[in-house]
Amino acid sequence: MRAERPRTIALTGASSGIGTSAARNLVADGHRVIVIGRNSERTNRVADELDMPRYVADLDSLDSVRELAASIRRDEPGLDTLANNAGGLVSTRERTADGIETTLQRNVVAPFLLANELADVLGTDRGPDGNAGRVVVTSSAAHRFGHLALDDLDRKRRPWFGGWPAYGAAKLGAILLTRQFSARTGIDAYSFHPGIVVTNFGSESATMRVASVVTGGSYGISPEAGAVGLVRLAGDAEVDAKSGTYFDGLNPGVLSREARDDGLGSALWERLASRIDGREARVD
């Protein structure tokens, strides 16, 4: 169904998986989607298919994220929605060039920076098409087994276990920061769990490879089904839930105790802000 008030939506991770499915459906609904991806070939292919603008950016570089934000600020003054969808599981313990553990940077720090860099663009009460600004963050039910230790965010003193504990902690951090972003900026912000989706997610993970082999690649739902929540939250004229709400699919989901801890969320916000501003040498 065509949207009555089309939105301009910046969508990270739009070059594969649920991001591509969401981009296609949002465009079909009449929205304008800014296709953002890490791989230039895939990003251009999706953008060409949809005849939409595109940017190539690497979340493993905070300078690249800043350049992306500057380009969007320059080219897209009518931005209505930022959908921070990119992220994922990193099966080996690594650091980015910024000195931050890769899972943390891709799922938490880079989206946090991008949202804050674009807050004043999204923060107008109503854009030129009558739309209120909004941020949507792809999280996961995996946040329920996540735990954040502010003095060891990159988990260098903790077991790695194929990256799953770091992934759960990162998705917990994403929810906490979404709630903080809503409270601190007044901009509507939502996080959601898309379900267990059969994509290239965790393709380097032994666990995911075994699941794929055992089930014949049918261990979860399709990218099209996983994208339903993202399409609704990014594109609907209004979201019938309090800003800061976490969704599981199309319905408000159950948060872990830590995910409801706004004191922890505030402390995480301040710690990441100081890292990005250069007041800390690194997050550790």
Order of alpha helices (4+ residues) and beta strands (2+ residues): beta-alpha-beta-alpha-beta-alpha-beta-alpha-alpha-beta-alpha-beta-alpha-alpha-alpha-beta-beta-alpha
